[in-house]
Amino acid sequence: EVQLVESGGGLVHAGGSLRLSCAASGFRFGEYAIGWFRQAPGKEREGVICFSSSDSSTYYADSVKGRFFISSDSAKNTVYLQMDSLKPEDTAVYYCAADHGTPRAHYYCSDYVIGHWGQGTQVTVSS
């Protein structure tokens, strides 16, 4: 059974940084897609950044380009989201997602039916 557990959320001032972690148990980093999504109050969940092993491509939402970065450590079965230059509009609950297979990164962040979600971690950016 695949389990994803996020950590690292919290309160930060605008302009600050946070690194979120997503520990994946029961997940094999062979052919896969991973991503970070977020949901702000009153808004739909959106794909922020996704990676696909099919072509080693990464999709970034326009709102986070140049500020957010995804990485993974297969030895630790952990995926990271580095968030720099945070803005109040980045405030949301952040979720990690992971699936086996080869969906393209943009598709994974937009229309793919996600198989495995974490429980979410709150990120609050104060102005």
C-alpha positions, 0 to 999 in steps of 0.5 A: 500500500502506498502512503504519502506523508507531508511535512515541513509546512508552517508560517513564514513571512513574505519573501521567506522560504520553506521546504516541504517533504513527502515521505513515500512508503510502498512506492517504487521510483521506477516509472512514475510521476510525482507532483505537488498540488495546493488548495487555498480557501475557497479555491479548487486544488491546483497543480503547482509542480509535477515531474514525470520520469517518462521524459524527465520533464517538469511542469511548473505553474506560471505562478511559481516559476523561478520560485518553486523547485521539486527534487527527490531522493530515491534512497530516502523515498522522499520528494521535496518542494523547495519554495523560495520568495514566498508570497501571501498568495502562496498560502494554501494546504499543500499536497503531494501526489505520486503514481506509477506509470508514465503520464506527462508532467503537465497532464499529471498536474492538470487532468490526470486522476491521481491515485495516491495523495498525502494528507496535506500540510498547511503553508501560511505566508504573512505579508 
